């Protein structure tokens, strides 16, 4: 089958189509040899030629964006089997077959019914086949071919990232790269010049230029100055068809801003300045401002001001305001018009961030001269001291002089000064001042222990100008006199243990004195001498402002006396010395061996164990329940014992291999019915024969005779052995085993009785303190023996 196309519209395209189709046919190997004939007009003879090869092309071309009224002709399919009689039917399948592309099934002509867009789809893959119209059988194998959409220049270049905002430093060299712009064209870059873009500048000359091929924007002038012009708007055009006439174009805007560099030195607008400052200006206050202009911005305009010389360098200082870039002139020392009426300062302003590329434009600093005129002001009185410190003794009489303040008029007039106290607080009313001399006196009697310090404010004003007032703080210390006796530092809870020993320290006490250390730093402790010698306790002065309370005897008893009172006398070392008497309360308590207090109440035995009332009630209830339960068990046991008196022998006829069950316990030594223990108590009691009570003997054994002398001297062990031999030889013994148990306790101990019942009346000096180590179960016993020992010692 041969495929013909008429889409090549120029000789060059015809050649390209021919080469491409030949290459495609050769590449796909779809070559068929057919016989071609040339038809002549009527009357001419038919000339036969040698057969030619029929080329099966594998590619068609169709122009995009076809807007004609008729379908666009794409090409023709022809089979060598087609004789022109309509017996061959052509079928088209694949992408767009029947919708976009239609075929005349008789002639094989292919048409495009829709306008195609190459930018949406570049090609379509279809399949062609020739079949016999009558039999519907294929005449040739199915062939695949491509219909390629041929591009036309229907898309203009576009800048996808525009508009652009970019910066470049000022004073840059010519040709400095600013930005590269790129435009894209949706047309086919492999076909013609439809996608070949050329860049040009429409606006922004002569400051900037653009590379036609790369789109790189560069500076076109030397030393572009930001201070002259800062912003530029550059319009860049991109045109396809290599910039030829008829090409489509697109444009974008590039906003270029020149950034600042430090290329301008600071300059003071004037070389001489004059400033008026009154002498009343406060030290540390700002008295003036000065500024040097800098055309740069940002950090390139940062500046630092300094005073380089002048007679006012020690009186004034200058600092830089970083926001306004101004020099702030401040006062370091007070001004006095009467002493100096003017000052001269040389002030320098210099950039702090230098760019050495532009150092030839410097120097980047400037100097100006400032003259300061001091203004005369009527000043308030001036105190001779910035503050005063005075002292007065407590309990001093009203009107006692405390001190004197002095102020003078600093002006040349030297006016008289009057004094007064600012009564702003209550403390200011405790003192008075002489309006002419400035002498301060007391207005009340002071107590240092109540308030040791007073702060007042004294004011001074000129008599001629009362509106000018100056103030000074005055601190008044109240001095101490020895007017407070010492006393115990706190309430002491003194405890002595019942098992205390003589000379044992039971408490260390200390004292305090409201007076200061000069009137009572040394305390003396002693027992009240007005009382008789205390037989229970004594006091030791430790000579370090503390004293120790010591015991004087061995033991104390709560039952005898549980509280003691000890009067103590304390005196200070002031002039004159003062003293006071205090009474300590000493409680007697029961203690552990390590000195820990267990209880301080004689009747609280159970409470010492830490048991609450609820716990005691619970314990009592448990005891009652146990007693009732035990009583019920005893009653049940007695009832069962009386009701179960059954014979041990179940059957008299056959006593063999019967289990005799004993389900009750014996009654001990007092139960003589369960077992005859007489033999164990006295072996001589076994003289006569004892028959077994659990069996009935058929043959009466011969009586046994033993001399009385041997029975009296027989040992229990020998007696048991003898009974064992008799049991083995006894003819009345049943033919099954029988077990007889004799509980032998052995001889009596030679140690004698260990009972303590006889030791109650014994007088002994034994120390029972070890009973306290046996645990809480023996605490009551330890307390009882401790009280007995205490009474014995007393």
Secondary structure, 3 states (H helix, E strand, C coil): CEEEECCCCCHHHHHHHHHHHHHHHHHHCCEEEECCCCCCCCCCCCCCCCCEEEECCCEEEEECCCCCCCCEEEEEEECCCCCCCCCEEEEEEECCECCCEEECCCCCEEEECCCCCCCCCCEEEEEEEEEECCCCCECCCCEEEEEEEECCCCCCCECCCCCEEEEEECCCCCCCEEEECCCECCCCCCCCCCCCCEEEEEECCCCEEECCCCCEEEECCCCCCCCCCCEEEEEEEEECHHHCCCCCEEEEEEEEEEECCCCCCCEECCCEEEEEEECCCCCCCEEEEECEECCCCHHHHCEEEEEEECCCCCCEEEEEECCCCEEEEEECCCCCCCCCCEEEEEEEEEECCCCHHHHHHCCCEEEEEEEEEEECCCCCEEECCCEEEEEEECCCCCCCEEEECCEEECCCCCCCEEEEECCCCCHHHHEEECCCCCEEEECCCCCCCCCCEEEEEEEEEECCCCCCEEEEEEEEEEECCCCCCCEECCCCCEEEECCCCCCCEEEEEEEECCCCHHHCCCCEEEECCCCCCCCCEEEEECCCCEEEEEECCCCCCCCCCCEEEEEEEEECCCCCCCEEEEEEEEEEEEECCCCCEEECCCCCCCHHHCCCHHHHHHHHHHHHHHHHHHHHHHHHHHHHHHHCCCCCCCCCCCCCCCCCCCCCCCCHHHCCCCCCCHHHHCHHHHCCCCCCCCCCCCCCCCCCCCCHHHHHHCCHHHHHHHHHHHHHHCCCCCCCCCCCCCCCCCCCCCCCCCCCHHHCCCCCCCCCHHHHHHCHHHHHHHHHHHHHHHHHHC
